[in-house]
Amino acid sequence: MYKADDVKFIKKCIELSYLAVNEGDAPFGALIVKDGSVIAEASNDARTKISDHAEIIAMHKAREVLGEDKLLECTLYSNCEPCPMCSFMAREYKVSRVVFSVSSPFMGGYSKWNILEDKGLENFPDFFGKIPEVVSGILETEAKKAFDNTPLWMFGTNQKEINR
């Protein structure tokens, strides 16, 4: 369910996505929020290490800050739908909510490969958390602008672009 602070936190993710672009990386930004406070934030850094997606960096930082392996009662915010790798990590860290702006119908861990809502992962409670609440599409138009000057055209819900 959409919460009042979701817009504020997505705006911050959008800012972080522009920071990533300015640093020569793909336009992705992420936050981990608990009880209305930002615990960790990150921009993409895949140019340095291919697995350093903004969401993964933010989850690792939050783990360090909180001193626990589980991010229960935490929300992962991202300007873009988490990919399968990031979605598995969110399930492993047992994140309670995932909120994102731009859908990723070609590679999303929710709309393409539904990892975020894969009930079967709950059969392995030592490794994966319960299905998180997923909220999508917040400030999608604003978030998509970060992709305009990049070769990453495959994000969003505009069918004309998606059917290239």
C-alpha positions, 0 to 999 in steps of 0.5 A: 500500500502507498504511504505518504513518505514513499514519494519523498524517498523515491525523490531521493532515489531519483536524485541518486540515479542522476548522481550515478549518471554523473559518475559514469554509471547507469541511472540507479539509486536506492535507499533502505528506510526503517521507521521513517528514517534513511538507514542507507543510500547508494547509487549504482557502482557497476562500473567498478564491480558489476554486481554493485547495483544500488539496491545491493550496496544499500542493503549491505550498508544497512546491514552494517548500520543495523548490525543484523543480517535481517532487514525486517521492518525495512523498506527498499526504495529504488528509482527502478524495479530491482533486477533478479539479483537485487530481488533475491538479495531483498528476499535474503535480507528479508526486506518487508517492503519494496517500493520502486518507480520505473518497471523493468519488463525485460529484466525485473525481479517483479514484472519479468521474473516474479522473485519478489512474490515467489511463494516457493522461497518461503519454503526456505525460511532460514534463507529467504523472507516472506513475500514483501509488500511491493509498491510500483509506479511512484513518480514513474515519469520523473524517474524515467527522465534519468534514463533519457540520456543513456542507452537504457531504453528498456525501462518503463511502461511505455509500450512504444518504447518497450516494443522496439 
